[in-house]
Amino acid sequence: MLPARFAPVLFGFLVSGIMSCIVTCVATIKAVGLGEHTIGKWMGAWAFSWPIAFAVILVVAPVVRRFVERLVSPRG
């Protein structure tokens, strides 16, 4: 188990991995179609995009959280 202070980083790591996996899969299939090289191209695209997505979510998530706090009522 990781200490709770790492929760935002772990969240960003998991969300960026899942989202970049799904998005690169869809984009790869759209770009090259389904064929014998699709999975290899997809994995290459995912390996390239995941670190970028992870860095972006670490920077953007705090800004988005503050924005959401302004849009919702403090009373549930």
Contacts in CASP RR format, 6 or more apart in sequence:
PFRMAT RR
TARGET T0000
AUTHOR 0000-0000-0000
METHOD contacts of the structure
MODEL  1
MLPARFAPVLFGFLVSGIMSCIVTCVATIKAVGLGEHTIGKWMGAWAFSW
PIAFAVILVVAPVVRRFVERLVSPRG
2 10 0 8 1.000
8 58 0 8 1.000
8 61 0 8 1.000
9 58 0 8 1.000
11 61 0 8 1.000
12 54 0 8 1.000
12 57 0 8 1.000
12 58 0 8 1.000
12 61 0 8 1.000
13 54 0 8 1.000
15 57 0 8 1.000
16 50 0 8 1.000
16 53 0 8 1.000
16 54 0 8 1.000
16 56 0 8 1.000
16 57 0 8 1.000
17 50 0 8 1.000
17 53 0 8 1.000
17 54 0 8 1.000
19 53 0 8 1.000
20 46 0 8 1.000
20 49 0 8 1.000
20 50 0 8 1.000
20 52 0 8 1.000
20 53 0 8 1.000
21 46 0 8 1.000
21 50 0 8 1.000
23 49 0 8 1.000
24 42 0 8 1.000
24 45 0 8 1.000
24 46 0 8 1.000
24 49 0 8 1.000
25 42 0 8 1.000
25 46 0 8 1.000
27 45 0 8 1.000
28 38 0 8 1.000
28 41 0 8 1.000
28 42 0 8 1.000
28 45 0 8 1.000
29 38 0 8 1.000
29 42 0 8 1.000
32 38 0 8 1.000
32 41 0 8 1.000
END
